[in-house]
Amino acid sequence: MGALRVAFIGTGKKPEKAGALGYGMAHMHAVAYQALKGEVQIVALADIVKENAESFAEMFGVPRSGVYTDYREMLAKEAKLDIVSIATWPHLHAPMAIACAEAHAGAVYCEKPMATSYGDAKRMHQISVLNGTKLHFNHQRRFGKPFRLARKMIDEGAIGKLERVEFTCGDIYDYGTHSIDLCNYLNGELGAKWVIAQIDYREEKLVFGAHCENQALVQWEYTNGVMGFTATGPGAKQIGAHNKAVGSEGVIEIGPHDPAAKDKSVLRWRTWGKKDWEYIDTQGESCHGPGYIERAIADFVACYKRGQSSELSSAHALRATEIIFAAYHSSRTHSRVDLPLAIEGHPLLGMIEEGRLKPFKKPQ
């Protein structure tokens, strides 16, 4: 097999700093592909801003003939694309991924979250499966040492029988898609049985154009009886760690908030009855990197070459997405939501449109 033909939809500007106003994640994807040393070749790209597209092409050696401002034109003209990377805002993910599948691209590597409605998330997964396109999402943190080592410890019984997985972050939709995916990863990729939640959305919070709650409490149960829990926003201090795994014989914390853990490690554990924590060396890796996107894309490409889906598959991403939208739906209906989730839209957006939530908009 020769070099895989890779195309991009959405290049953005050259990234200067991370943030919710638009950050060229495509550049990070491209660096990861280039690190594979000849296994892939970036042959085409599309961005609605011509200057961004041309700058990206020059930076990563894409011929001018492969530069487009319309992704549908690119998909129609560029034959036999092995991989398409999508790095656009969430409301565009579903139509773009579906267009790639209908153009019979071999695989798609898309930024998270999956979509801005649960119906769109299901459709992009289903249509990709139907057309033989392997759809994946950039939940890259699961490739970090803190999370890999924690999963190994759980599997080896270091904290006994796993009973509960927890996380804390700013919201369950944008950042939380990573964190719920990590909870699923720590619990062996199982799906949930039910979700119950309450949210607060008093001040408008748009992340890459998508509404995200200010605060949430969410509980769910997996099919194996393990419980999940998160407190986002102001309630985050209740959990005290980025991610936590609680077992019958002890606890593992990833990214502890405890000031005493500073400069020691982002991974620690202890068994019940022991006062002191044991810190695990993660060789300088935090909850965020470095090198996680490079590892994720390397694994994705290796699996694609073997004809397999990687652990970043849309099937895994859909399990996390189902919990997210079930949480919003639970808040909307004031009830526990049993899964599988039987809705199409976005319950948070629905509550805004109904006037039940009226988030305050800060002056520009």
N, C-alpha and C positions, 0 to 999 in steps of 0.2 A: 504494500500500500504506500503510495506517495504521500506528499504533504497534504494534509486536510485543508480544504478551501473554506476559509472563515470570512463571514461578512458581519457588519455592525449596523444596527438600527439605533440611532441616537448617539452622537459622539459628545455633545456638549462642548464647553470650553475646556481648555487645559486647566485642571484643578489647581486652585490656589489654597483652599482650605475646605474642610468638611462643613456641611451646613444644609439646612432645609430649603434653601433658596435655589438649589441646583448645583450639582457638583459632578464633574465629568467622570462617573464611575467607569465609563467605557475605556478611559485611559488605563485604569487599573486592570481591567480585563485584558487589554492589549499587551500590557507589560507581562502579564502571566502567560499569555500565548507565546510571546517572543522568548520567554525563558525556556520553552520546550525545544529550542534549538533545531529548527527545521522540520519538526513534526507537523506544524501547521503553517499556513500562509494566509495572511490577511489580503483578500483580493478585492473587496468592495465595501462600501459604507454609504449610509444615507443619514443626513441630518437636515432639518428644515432651514437651518442657518448655513448658507453656502460657505461663509468664511470659516465656521467651525469645522465643517466637513473637509475643506481644503487643508486647514491646519493639521487636522488629525491625519489626513492622508500623507502629508509631507513628513510628519513626525514618525509614522510607522511604515513608510515605504509602500504605500498603496498607489498604484498607477492612476493617473488622472481619469482614465477611461472607466475606472471603478468608483468614481465619486458621483453621488446622486443627492438630490434634495427630496425625492419621493421614494419611500421604501418599497411601495408596491411596484414602481417601475424597476427598481433594483431587483426585486424578487422575480419579475417577469423576464428580465434580460440576462441575469447571471445564472447560468445553468449549473446544476449539480452542486449546490452549496452543501457542504458537509455540516457546517455549524453556523448558526446566526446568534450573535450576542445582542440582547436587547437591554439598553440602559436608558430608559425614558421614565417619565413619571407614571405612577401606578394606574391611572385611568386609561393609559394607552397600552398596557401590557396585554390585555386580552385580545383586542383586535389585531395587534401585531403578531402575537404568538399564533393566533388562528390563521392569519395570512401566511405565516411561515409553514405551518402544517399543510395548508392547502396548496402551497407551492412545492411540497414534498422535500423540504429541507431535512437533512438527516437528523439534526438535533438543534435544540434551542437552549441557550444559557441566558436566563432572564434575571434581571434584578428583582429583589423582593420589595414589597409584599406582592402576592400573586395578582390581585385585582381589587377593584373598588366595589364589587358586589360578589356575593357567594355564588350566584348563578353564573357570572362570568368566570369565576375560578373553576367551577365544575366544567363549563363548556370548553375552556382552553385545554384542560386535562383530557377530556373525552375526545375532542376532535384531534388532538395530537396522537392519542392512542390509535384512533381510527385510521389515521393517515400514516402511521408508522414513524412519526417524528418523536424523538426522545426529548421531552420537555423537562428542563431543570431550573432550579432557582438558587440564587446566591446566598444560601444560608451557610456561609463559609466558616462561621465560628466553631462549628462542631469539629473542624480540622485542627483546632488549637490544642496544644499539650494539656492545658488545665482541664479541658473537657474530655479529651481522650483518656487521660490518666484517671479521671473521676469515673468514667464509664468502666474502665478496666477494674478499678477497685470495687465497684458495685457488683460487677459480674463475678469477681473472685470472692465475694461475701465479706469484704472488710467491715461493713456496717450491718451485717446480718441480712435479713430479708428486707428488701426495699419496701417502705410503707408510704412515702410521700416525696414529691418533688415540688420545689417552690422557686419563684424568681421575683425580682423586683426591677422596675425600670420606669420610664416616664409615661408610657402608654402601651396598650396591648396590640395596637395595629401596626405601627411603623417599626419601632424598636422591638415591640413585643413579639413580632413574628419570628425573630431570631430566638427569643427566650423560650417561647412555647416549643419551637422546633428542638431546642436543646433539652427541654423537659422530656419530650417524646424520645429523643435520642438516648437519654439516660435511662429511660424505661423500656428500651428495646424496640422502639418504633411502633408501639401499639396505639390503637385508636381509643377515643374516649367514649363512655356510655351516656353521660349527661353533663350538663354545665349549668351552674346557677351564678348570677352576677348582679351587681349594681354599679352604676357609673355616675359620675358628676361631669357636666360639661357647661360650665358657667362662663368661660372665657374662650373665645375662638382660638383654636390651635390647628393650623394647617401645616402639614409636613409633606413637601412635594405635592401640594395641591389637595391633599386628602385630609378630611377631618379626623382628629384623634381626641379621645377624651382627656380630661384633666386629671381624673382620679378614678380608680376602679378597684373593686374587690371581686375576685373570680375564684370559684372552686369547681373542680371537675373530678370525675372518677374514670379511671381507665378500665379496660375490659378485664384486666388481671386483678382489679381491686385496689391498686395503688392510687392514692389521691394526689391531685394537683391543686396548687394554690398560688395566687399572686395578689399583691397589693401594689398598685401603681400610683405615681404622683406623690402627694404629701404623705400617703400611708406607707411609703416604701420602707421607712425605718423599722417597721414591724418585723420584716424578714431579716434584714441585716446582712444580706449578701447578694451578689449578682445572681447566682444560682445556688440552690441548696438541695441536697439529697438526704432524707432522714430514713434510717433503717431501724430494725428491731434492736440492734446492738450499738448504734452510734450514728454519727452525722458527718457529712462532707460539706464544706463550704467552698465555693468558687467565687473569688472576688469578695472576701469578707470586708464589711464596712468598719470593723473593729480597728481603732487607731493602733492597737497593740500589734496588729498584723502588718503594719506599714513596713516596707523594705524587707520583709521576711519572705513571703510568697503569696501568690494569688490562690493557692490551693492548700487547704488544711483539713484535718479530720481528727476526730477523737471518738473513743468508745464511751458508752455510758458509764459513769462512775469515775472516769479520769478527769482531773482538773485541767491538765495542760493539753494544748493542741499540739499535734504533730504536723509540721510543715513539709510539703512535698516540693522538691526543686522542679520548676517548670522551665528552667534554662532561659530566663528573661522574658518568657512569653506571658502576656496579659490576657484579659478577656477579649481583647480586640486584635491582637497580632503580636509581632509582625509575621508576614508570610502566609496568612490564612487563605487569601484569595488565590495566591499562586498554587497552594496545595490543592485547593478545591477544584480549580480548573485543570490542574494536572491529572487529578483523579477522574474528573469528568471526561477528559479526552482519552485517557487510558481505557476507561470503561466503554466509551463509544467505539474505539478501535476493536474491542473484543465483542462488539455487538450487544452490550449490556447497558442498563441504566445504572447510574451511580446512586449513592445514598442521598444525593441532592435532587432526586427525581420529583416530579410533580405529584406523584402518589403520596410521598412523605410530606411535601409542602401542603397538600390539600388537608391532611390531618390537622396540621397547625392552624390553617385558615378556617377550618370548620369550628375549632374551639373559639377563635376570635369572633366570628360572626354569631356563633351561638351565645357568646357572652353579651354582645350588644342586643341580641334578640331577647335574651332573658331579662335584661333591664327594661326593654320595651314592653314586655308582656307581664312583668312582675311575677315570673314563675320559673321553675326549673325547666330546662329544655332537654328533652330526651333526643338522643342521636340515633340514626342519621338525621342531619339537619334538613328540614323540608321547607326552605325559603329560597327566594331568588335574589332579593335586593340587598340593600345595606341598611340594617335597622337603625344605626346611628343617624345616617342621613335622613331616613324616614321620619325619625322623631323631630329633626330640625324642620323638615318640610311641613310637618303637621303642626308646628308651633309649640310642641310639647317641650322642646329645648330651644332656648333663645340665647346662644352664647354671645357675650359682649365682645364687640370688635374694638380693639385698641386703635386709637387714632394713628394714622400713618406718620 
